Amino acid sequence: MNNWIIVQGGGLIKHHGLKLFSFNSDLGWSPASHTSFKKWDKTIYLLDDGIRSNGRKQNIQGVPDILAVGDSFTFCNEVADKETWPSLLEEMGDHKVLNAGVPAYGFDQIILRSELLLNKYHPHILIVSFIPDDVIRCSETVRHGLSKPYFEIEDRKLVKKNSPVPYRKNFNLDTFRSVSGHSFLFHKMMSVVSPKYWYSGTLFDIQRIDNQPFEIAKLLVDRLENDIRGKNIRVVFLVQAPWHINKHQMEQTASLIAHIEGKKNDNIRILNLASQLLDVKERDPLEFNSYFHQKWIRHMSYKGNLFIADHVRDFIMKRSGVSYW
């Protein structure tokens, strides 16, 4: 994944990308280990298993208190290592926090990465963070031109597909796309006439199937519940919100949230910050906007990540008055 082709300003432009991801036959892609790169005017450090640094350049020793998994809103695009909410959460108390977020992950990949890392790190608390869009991604077989694992429901059971995930080589534009892609008019026309061909191998190459993504997400929650049975692990499902959050997205996610809330399991809880953020958006748009970067692709700012960390800390502390409920 060293080269991504992105659409920008109406033209197809080859972007010689950073070595941020590596191919993963279980997950599709995962952050590269033991590397650093500069992006968003920040230097980002990655440790073992692609864990994002909280400001240190070495791995946490011993069992972590908290393992956070999720997408780019857990990885925390657009901020420095010490400005991510997992890093801020670690600073707020005597916690060891691992940031195992991966940009562009769907809810299915988030659960799969949780399973892999739980067996290695054995944290006291697992935070499974997701935004409503992540559930829709369970229906995707290809995202950003990369194959990913997905699930289908057969006889009321989850069946994993694209396993192992097929490797896709870096895609090079053919002559036709290389030349005509510089025309905004041609780009708009081909986006309608033949989008699968036009976007193939690019950042906008997303392929979907109809596989009931919200029902799959519920079964994945059940699967994770079975995985932690008998283990001294507590799970917080953390619902976050993108800048474009709206009521329709929350209504779509309502059944999954209700499914988690209905769990009769003291080791599983849900913290729905997406609803709180939507309330802020409707009540005070300026305050809401301050939680997100306006310069790049509107991930959370330092202030937004501080909002998340504050609420996660309070949620955990209120359960027992100590670090764990």
TADAQUI-V155977 format. One record per residue. N is the residue number from 1. SS is DSSP state (A for helix, B for strand, O for the rest). OMEGA is omega as a letter, one per 20 degrees, with the letter a starting at -180 (none if undefined). D_FIRST is the distance of its C-alpha to the first C-alpha in Angstrom with 2 decimals. Layout:
# TADAQUI-V155977
N,SS,OMEGA,D_FIRST
N,SS,OMEGA,D_FIRST
This chain:
# TADAQUI-V155977
1,O,a,0.00
2,O,a,3.76
3,B,r,5.49
4,B,r,6.80
5,B,a,10.34
6,B,r,12.83
7,B,a,16.54
8,B,r,18.77
9,O,r,22.49
10,O,a,22.73
11,B,r,20.63
12,B,a,17.20
13,B,r,15.55
14,B,r,12.43
15,B,r,10.96
16,B,a,9.50
17,O,r,7.65
18,O,r,8.52
19,O,a,7.26
20,O,a,8.21
21,B,r,6.45
22,B,r,6.61
23,B,r,7.39
24,B,a,10.98
25,O,r,13.50
26,O,a,15.82
27,O,a,13.96
28,B,r,10.82
29,B,r,8.68
30,B,a,10.48
31,B,r,10.75
32,O,r,10.69
33,O,r,14.37
34,O,r,16.70
35,B,r,14.90
36,B,r,15.74
37,B,r,14.51
38,B,r,16.50
39,B,a,16.00
40,O,a,18.84
41,O,r,21.14
42,B,r,20.69
43,B,a,19.49
44,B,r,17.68
45,B,r,18.12
46,B,a,16.49
47,O,r,18.79
48,A,r,19.11
49,A,a,16.99
50,A,r,14.93
51,O,r,18.28
52,B,r,18.59
53,O,r,21.50
54,O,a,24.70
55,O,r,25.68
56,O,r,26.13
57,O,r,24.07
58,O,a,25.09
59,O,r,24.95
60,O,r,27.77
61,O,r,30.40
62,O,a,32.10
63,O,r,31.71
64,O,r,30.13
65,O,a,32.32
66,B,r,29.58
67,B,a,26.08
68,B,r,24.32
69,B,a,21.54
70,O,a,20.20
71,O,a,17.65
72,A,r,17.06
73,A,r,20.87
74,A,r,21.05
75,A,r,18.22
76,O,r,20.11
77,O,r,17.93
78,O,r,19.92
79,O,r,22.25
80,O,a,22.72
81,A,a,22.55
82,A,a,26.31
83,A,r,26.32
84,O,r,24.41
85,A,r,26.83
86,A,r,26.23
87,A,r,27.10
88,A,r,30.08
89,A,r,31.20
90,A,a,31.26
91,A,a,33.37
92,A,a,35.82
93,O,a,37.11
94,O,a,37.12
95,O,r,33.90
96,O,a,30.92
97,B,r,27.93
98,B,r,24.37
99,B,a,21.67
100,O,r,19.17
101,O,r,17.89
102,O,r,14.31
103,O,r,13.38
104,O,a,13.48
105,O,r,15.07
106,O,a,17.99
107,A,r,21.31
108,A,r,20.71
109,A,r,17.60
110,A,r,19.61
111,A,r,22.49
112,A,r,20.58
113,A,r,19.10
114,A,a,22.69
115,A,a,24.10
116,A,a,21.97
117,A,r,22.68
118,A,a,26.30
119,A,a,27.10
120,A,a,25.88
121,A,r,27.14
122,O,a,30.12
123,O,r,30.39
124,O,a,33.59
125,B,r,31.94
126,B,r,28.73
127,B,r,27.74
128,B,a,25.73
129,B,r,24.78
130,B,r,23.80
131,O,a,24.43
132,A,r,25.98
133,A,a,22.87
134,A,a,21.18
135,A,r,23.86
136,A,a,23.23
137,A,r,19.60
138,A,r,21.22
139,A,a,21.89
140,B,r,18.31
141,B,r,16.75
142,B,r,13.60
143,B,a,12.33
144,O,r,10.23
145,O,a,9.48
146,B,r,8.38
147,B,r,11.36
148,O,r,13.28
149,O,r,16.63
150,B,a,19.71
151,B,r,23.46
152,B,r,26.54
153,B,r,30.14
154,B,a,32.41
155,O,r,35.98
156,O,r,35.21
157,B,r,32.59
158,B,r,28.83
159,B,a,27.06
160,B,r,23.39
161,B,a,21.46
162,O,a,18.14
163,O,i,19.00
164,O,a,17.39
165,O,r,14.28
166,O,a,13.43
167,O,r,10.26
168,O,r,8.80
169,O,r,7.86
170,O,a,6.25
171,O,r,9.28
172,O,r,11.97
173,O,r,14.86
174,O,a,18.20
175,A,a,21.15
176,A,a,22.68
177,A,r,19.88
178,A,a,19.27
179,A,a,22.99
180,A,a,24.12
181,O,r,21.25
182,O,r,23.09
183,O,r,26.05
184,A,a,26.23
185,A,a,28.88
186,A,r,26.90
187,A,r,23.83
188,A,a,26.19
189,A,a,27.86
190,A,r,24.85
191,A,r,23.50
192,A,a,26.77
193,A,a,27.50
194,O,a,24.24
195,A,a,21.51
196,A,r,19.59
197,A,a,19.36
198,A,a,18.99
199,A,a,16.00
200,O,r,14.27
201,O,a,10.55
202,O,r,10.93
203,O,a,10.87
204,O,r,14.28
205,O,r,13.72
206,O,a,15.52
207,B,a,17.69
208,B,r,20.58
209,O,r,23.52
210,O,a,26.87
211,O,r,26.99
212,O,a,28.98
213,A,a,26.31
214,A,r,29.02
215,A,r,30.93
216,A,r,27.86
217,A,r,27.27
218,A,r,30.92
219,A,r,30.65
220,A,r,27.62
221,A,r,29.86
222,A,a,32.56
223,A,r,30.27
224,A,r,29.38
225,A,r,33.10
226,A,a,33.94
227,A,a,31.40
228,A,a,33.11
229,O,r,36.61
230,O,r,38.72
231,O,r,36.35
232,O,a,37.22
233,O,r,34.22
234,B,a,34.56
235,B,r,32.04
236,B,r,31.75
237,B,a,29.95
238,B,r,29.17
239,B,r,28.87
240,O,a,27.35
241,O,r,27.36
242,O,r,25.19
243,O,a,26.99
244,O,a,27.70
245,O,r,29.37
246,O,a,32.43
247,A,a,35.14
248,A,r,33.68
249,A,r,30.50
250,A,r,32.77
251,A,r,35.00
252,A,a,32.12
253,A,a,31.19
254,A,a,34.88
255,A,r,35.25
256,A,r,32.40
257,A,r,33.89
258,A,r,37.32
259,A,r,36.10
260,A,r,34.90
261,A,a,38.06
262,O,r,40.18
263,O,r,39.08
264,O,a,42.18
265,O,a,40.30
266,O,a,41.09
267,O,a,37.78
268,B,r,35.75
269,B,r,35.96
270,B,r,34.28
271,B,a,34.05
272,B,r,33.61
273,A,r,32.79
274,A,r,31.47
275,A,r,35.11
276,A,a,36.28
277,A,r,33.77
278,A,r,34.77
279,A,r,38.36
280,A,a,37.60
281,A,a,35.90
282,A,a,39.04
283,A,a,41.51
284,O,a,40.09
285,A,a,37.22
286,A,r,37.28
287,A,r,36.89
288,A,a,34.05
289,A,r,32.20
290,A,r,32.64
291,O,a,30.44
292,B,r,27.39
293,O,r,25.75
294,O,a,26.83
295,O,a,24.77
296,O,a,21.18
297,O,r,20.29
298,O,r,23.19
299,O,a,22.10
300,B,r,24.99
301,O,r,26.72
302,A,a,28.40
303,A,r,31.44
304,A,r,29.63
305,A,r,28.07
306,A,r,31.57
307,A,r,32.94
308,A,a,30.65
309,A,r,31.43
310,A,a,35.15
311,A,r,35.37
312,A,r,33.45
313,A,a,35.74
314,A,a,38.83
315,A,a,37.88
316,A,a,37.50
317,A,a,40.59
318,A,a,42.81
319,O,a,42.43
320,O,a,44.59
321,O,r,45.14
322,O,a,42.89
323,O,a,39.20
324,O,r,38.98
325,O,none,40.87
